[in-house]
Amino acid sequence: MTSDSKKIAKLLLSIGAMTFRFDPPYVYTTGLKSPIYLDNRLVMSYPKVRKQIVEAYIQTIKENIGLENVECISATATAAIPQGAWVADKLNLPMVFVRPSTKKYGKETKVEGIFEKKAKVLIIEDHISTAASVAGNAQAIRELGGIVKYCIATTTYETTKSKEILKENKINLLPLTTGKVVVETALKEGLITKKEKDSIDAWFQDPPSWAKKMGLE
């Protein structure tokens, strides 16, 4: 863990962005059962935390991409729209957001907003689980002539699936912190026990079979 990633982890825990529930566990929309739930949307309700998160995004851009290599911000709808707007405003850059699917009414668009062809577009995400939404964002931008090489996300679960999708779509991910770092920090802060952390680690290793192994199915 780097000091920066631990700082972000502490900020997220301080506002309850990650919570824990083991029996019964959380159930995601996909039906997947999990002992953790991460909601980075809460960041927008805490101005002091929000400011530090935005500063971390900006610093990541400066250190790993270069301000000259970012000409537009593309946020993934809907959760990452606030983060995208904050970053775009801070850098005085145009912003667009990409819907999960094309609208069925009006102009029937998928990308909302305008950018110039061959513009260097940075994807902003709030959290990455499978990276399918990041890939969809990149594909939509590229189809309109934008150049996408990087994505910055507040958090990632570092799943095998996400790594495969990011590689296939030639997207370099730069997370501010990871799910594992947040969990490790939660243990150090006394928010979970060692036994609970071990259970969460087992989920990180194999999310689909975790519930069965824990006797929760």
Secondary structure, 3 states (H helix, E strand, C coil): CCHHHHHHHHHHHHCCCEEECECCEEECCCCCEECEEECHHHHHHCHHHHHHHHHHHHHHHHHHCCHHHCCEEEEECCCCHHHHHHHHHHHCCCEEEECCCCCCCCCCCCEECCCCCCCEEEEEEEEECCCHHHHHHHHHHHHCCCEEEEEEEEEECCCHHHHHHHHHCCCEEEECCCHHHHHHHHHHCCCCCHHHHHHHHHHHHCHHHHHHHCCCC
